[in-house]
Amino acid sequence: MGAGYRTAGFKGYGVKFSPFTDSLVAAATSANFGLAGNGRLFVLDAQQRGVLAARQQYDTQDGVFDVAWSEAHEHQLVTAGGDGALRLWDLGVAQLPVAKWHEHGREVMGVEWNYTAKTSFLSASWDGTAKLWSPAAPQSLRTFAAHSGCVYAAAWSPRHADQFATCGEDRAVRLWSANEPAGAVAAARPLATFAGHGDQVLSLDWNKYAPDSFVTSSADRTIKIWDIRNPRGQVAMFGPFEFAVRRVRFSPFSPHYIATAGYDMSASVWDTRSGAVVHVHDAHTEFVFGVDWSLFHPGLLASCSWDEQVHLFTAPLPK
């Protein structure tokens, strides 16, 4: 293991590397397994080799389930809250968020900044909706509500700045356009729907090098790769495994590798060409909920777990 940090009293749910500073990592955490109690956003710095140190931390009155760095402001992050709120934090401001939005009726489980347009971000909630936001606007810009249950994640297309996908409890992935009339609820109007998982779809991410392709993980204990040009079925499937994968991320440096975080208490790297596991990080002792790739150092990853640990580790990737 490269480096570690203990988030004492707080279980890890999401982890993200900064897109601006190679040493900064943010972790979304919750007390009491996210069932009740406070949350905390940790911003950690790995400037010293082999050491993760706290640069800043922010407390909330409810759990924090995900985090995304701003793509426009290097010191700002947005968090997804168990109270249904989104909060914008600035590293130059102690303790309190610089903005807060509270429209979701249930827990917000996912948040992602638009890394192409850079001026907006998405949220995914257990209330069955995804919402589009601008940090400059006091209310959400759009609401997307075609899922019949909880929405667990939303992810922007790397090719089209106005398109994104969502996944959820209804076993479906839906492709959307953000170009709906302002304030409209885009109910039952996705561009496409992808069905094929046998249980809830927990996570998804796009392939930055093959931008018609995305990967999903599901409670059915499989990982599937899809192509939006082929909405009737997946391109590839791995599994079923003994345990489900909670989060999946494509490498920013290669079209062939994905990182997973799972209920088997490990973070792993897979070669999508063969379905082979090329690296396993098994230093955690509880469910691993978050994993992310560094945008600066090929093969460097971060993970966070219910064992109250954030780890940095390197996965040597074959050519």
C-alpha positions in Angstrom: 0.0 0.0 0.0 1.3 3.5 -0.9 -0.3 5.6 1.9 -3.3 5.5 4.2 -5.4 7.8 6.4 -7.9 6.9 9.1 -11.2 8.7 9.0 -11.8 7.8 12.6 -15.5 7.3 13.4 -16.6 7.8 9.8 -17.2 5.1 7.2 -16.0 5.8 3.6 -18.5 6.1 0.8 -16.8 8.0 -2.0 -13.3 9.2 -3.0 -12.1 11.5 -5.7 -8.8 12.8 -6.9 -8.5 16.5 -7.7 -8.4 17.4 -11.4 -6.1 20.3 -10.7 -3.6 19.2 -8.0 -2.0 15.8 -8.2 -1.6 15.4 -4.4 -5.2 16.2 -3.3 -7.8 13.5 -2.6 -11.3 14.1 -1.2 -13.3 11.5 0.8 -17.0 11.5 1.5 -17.8 9.7 4.8 -20.6 9.0 7.2 -21.0 8.0 10.9 -22.9 4.9 11.9 -22.7 3.3 8.4 -24.7 6.3 7.0 -27.9 5.2 8.9 -27.9 8.1 11.4 -25.6 10.8 12.6 -23.1 13.2 11.1 -21.0 13.2 7.9 -17.6 14.5 7.2 -15.8 15.6 4.0 -12.1 15.0 4.3 -9.6 16.7 1.9 -6.3 14.9 2.1 -2.9 15.8 0.8 -0.2 13.3 -0.3 2.6 15.8 -0.9 4.9 13.9 1.4 5.7 10.5 -0.2 4.0 7.6 1.5 1.9 9.9 3.8 -1.7 11.1 3.5 -2.4 14.1 5.8 -5.6 16.1 6.4 -5.6 19.5 4.7 -9.2 20.4 5.5 -12.3 18.7 6.9 -16.0 19.8 6.9 -18.7 18.4 9.1 -22.4 18.0 8.3 -25.4 17.0 10.3 -26.2 14.1 8.0 -24.1 11.5 6.1 -22.0 12.5 3.1 -22.3 9.8 0.4 -20.4 11.2 -2.6 -18.1 14.1 -3.6 -17.0 15.7 -6.9 -14.4 18.3 -7.5 -15.3 21.4 -9.5 -13.9 21.4 -13.0 -13.9 25.2 -13.0 -12.5 26.2 -9.6 -9.6 24.3 -8.2 -10.5 24.9 -4.5 -14.2 23.9 -4.7 -16.0 20.6 -4.2 -19.7 19.5 -4.1 -21.0 16.8 -1.7 -24.1 14.6 -1.8 -25.9 14.5 1.6 -28.1 12.0 3.4 -30.5 14.9 4.2 -31.2 15.4 0.4 -29.0 18.4 0.2 -26.0 19.3 -2.0 -23.3 21.5 -0.5 -20.5 23.5 -2.3 -17.3 23.8 -0.3 -14.3 26.1 -0.8 -11.0 25.2 0.7 -10.4 28.8 1.5 -13.5 28.9 3.7 -13.5 27.1 7.0 -16.4 25.1 8.4 -19.4 26.3 6.4 -20.4 25.6 2.7 -20.4 28.5 0.3 -23.7 27.3 -1.2 -26.4 24.8 -0.4 -29.3 23.3 -2.5 -32.0 21.3 -0.9 -34.6 20.0 -3.4 -34.2 16.2 -3.3 -36.8 14.4 -1.1 -34.4 11.6 0.0 -30.7 10.8 0.3 -28.4 12.0 -2.5 -26.2 9.1 -3.4 -24.2 10.4 -6.4 -22.8 13.6 -7.7 -20.6 14.3 -10.8 -19.3 17.5 -12.3 -19.5 18.0 -16.0 -15.8 17.6 -17.1 -16.5 18.6 -20.7 -18.6 21.7 -20.2 -17.3 22.4 -16.7 -20.1 24.7 -15.7 -22.7 22.3 -14.2 -23.0 19.1 -12.2 -25.5 16.2 -11.7 -27.0 14.7 -8.6 -28.6 11.2 -8.2 -31.1 10.5 -5.4 -33.1 7.9 -3.7 -36.2 10.0 -4.5 -36.1 8.6 -8.0 -34.7 11.6 -9.8 -31.5 13.1 -11.1 -31.0 16.8 -11.2 -28.9 19.3 -13.2 -27.3 22.2 -11.3 -25.2 25.2 -11.8 -23.1 26.6 -8.9 -24.3 30.1 -9.9 -28.1 29.2 -9.8 -30.2 29.1 -6.6 -32.4 26.2 -7.9 -31.8 23.1 -10.1 -31.8 23.7 -13.8 -33.6 20.4 -14.8 -35.1 17.4 -13.1 -35.0 13.9 -14.8 -37.5 11.4 -13.4 -38.0 8.3 -15.5 -36.5 5.7 -13.0 -39.1 3.8 -11.0 -36.9 3.6 -7.9 -33.8 5.0 -6.3 -31.2 6.5 -8.6 -27.7 5.6 -7.5 -25.4 7.4 -10.0 -25.3 9.8 -12.9 -22.3 10.1 -15.2 -21.6 12.6 -18.0 -20.7 11.5 -21.6 -17.1 12.2 -22.5 -18.2 12.9 -26.1 -21.4 15.0 -25.8 -21.3 17.8 -23.1 -25.1 17.7 -22.9 -25.6 14.0 -22.5 -25.4 11.8 -19.4 -26.5 8.4 -18.1 -28.2 7.3 -14.9 -28.6 4.0 -13.2 -30.8 2.7 -10.4 -33.0 0.4 -8.4 -35.2 -0.4 -11.5 -32.3 -2.4 -13.0 -32.1 0.1 -15.9 -29.6 2.5 -17.3 -31.1 5.6 -19.0 -29.4 8.0 -21.4 -30.5 11.6 -21.2 -30.0 15.0 -22.9 -29.6 17.9 -20.6 -31.2 20.2 -23.2 -34.7 20.2 -21.8 -36.7 23.4 -21.2 -35.6 25.2 -18.0 -37.4 23.9 -15.0 -39.0 21.0 -16.9 -39.3 17.5 -15.5 -38.1 15.3 -18.2 -40.3 12.4 -17.1 -40.2 9.2 -19.1 -38.2 10.9 -21.9 -34.8 9.4 -21.9 -32.9 9.2 -25.2 -32.5 5.4 -24.6 -33.0 2.8 -22.0 -30.6 -0.1 -21.4 -32.0 -3.2 -19.6 -30.3 -6.5 -19.0 -29.1 -6.6 -15.4 -31.0 -8.9 -13.0 -31.0 -6.6 -10.0 -30.3 -3.0 -9.1 -27.6 -1.2 -11.1 -25.3 0.4 -8.5 -22.7 2.3 -10.5 -21.7 3.3 -14.0 -18.8 5.1 -15.8 -17.9 6.0 -19.4 -14.9 4.9 -21.4 -13.0 8.1 -22.2 -11.3 6.5 -25.2 -14.4 4.8 -26.7 -17.0 7.3 -25.8 -20.0 5.3 -27.0 -19.1 2.7 -24.3 -19.9 2.6 -20.6 -19.5 0.1 -17.8 -22.0 -0.8 -15.1 -22.0 -2.9 -11.9 -25.0 -4.4 -10.3 -26.4 -6.2 -7.3 -26.8 -9.2 -9.6 -23.0 -9.6 -9.0 -22.0 -8.8 -12.6 -20.1 -6.1 -14.5 -21.4 -5.3 -17.9 -20.0 -3.2 -20.8 -22.5 -1.5 -23.1 -22.4 0.5 -26.4 -25.1 3.2 -26.8 -25.3 2.2 -30.5 -26.6 -1.2 -29.4 -29.3 -0.6 -26.8 -30.7 -4.1 -26.9 -27.8 -5.8 -25.1 -24.4 -5.5 -23.5 -21.2 -5.9 -25.4 -19.5 -7.9 -22.6 -20.3 -9.4 -19.2 -18.0 -10.4 -16.3 -19.3 -12.6 -13.5 -21.4 -13.4 -11.7 -19.0 -13.1 -8.8 -19.4 -14.1 -5.2 -20.0 -10.5 -4.1 -21.4 -7.4 -5.8 -19.3 -4.5 -7.1 -20.3 -1.2 -5.5 -18.4 1.2 -7.7 -16.7 1.0 -11.1 -14.4 3.4 -12.9 -12.7 3.4 -16.3 -9.0 4.4 -16.4 -8.3 7.9 -17.6 -5.1 6.6 -19.3 -6.3 3.5 -21.1 -9.5 2.2 -22.8 -8.9 -1.3 -21.5 -8.8 -1.1 -17.7 -11.5 -0.6 -15.1 -11.2 -0.2 -11.3 -13.8 -1.7 -9.0 -14.7 -1.3 -5.3 -16.7 -4.1 -3.8 -18.4 -6.0 -1.0 -15.5 -8.5 -1.1 -13.5 -5.8 0.8 -11.1 -5.2 -2.0 -10.4 -2.7 -4.8 -9.4 -4.4 -8.1 -8.3 -3.5 -11.6 -9.6 -5.5 -14.5 -8.6 -5.9 -18.2 -11.8 -5.5 -20.2 -10.3 -7.4 -23.2 -10.0 -10.6 -21.3 -12.0 -10.1 -18.1 -8.9 -10.9 -16.1 -8.1 -9.2 -12.8 -4.6 -7.7 -13.1 -4.3 -6.2 -9.6 -6.1 -6.7 -6.3 -5.8 -4.3 -3.4 -6.9 -6.3 -0.4 -5.7 -4.2 2.5 -9.2 -3.1 3.6 -11.1 -5.0 6.3 -14.6 -3.9 5.4 -16.8 -3.2 2.4 -15.0 -0.9 -0.1 -17.5 1.7 -1.4 -15.2 4.2 -3.2 -12.4 4.0 -5.8 -10.9 6.5 -8.2 -8.0 6.9 -10.6 -5.4 9.7 -10.4 -5.6 12.0 -13.4 -1.8 12.7 -13.2 -0.1 9.4 -12.3 -1.0 6.3 -14.4 -1.9 3.3 -12.2 -2.3 5.4 -9.0 -5.7 4.8 -7.3 -7.5 5.8 -4.1 -10.0 3.7 -2.2 -12.2 4.2 0.8 -14.0 1.7 3.0 -16.3 1.1 5.9 -13.1 0.2 7.8 -12.6 4.0 8.2 -9.5 4.0 5.9 -8.6 5.9 2.8 -5.8 4.2 0.8 -3.5 5.2 -2.0 -2.1 2.3 -4.0 -0.5 1.7 -7.4 -1.6 -1.0 -9.8 1.1 -1.9 -12.4 -0.8 -2.1 -15.7 0.4 -4.4 -18.5 0.8 -2.8 -21.9 
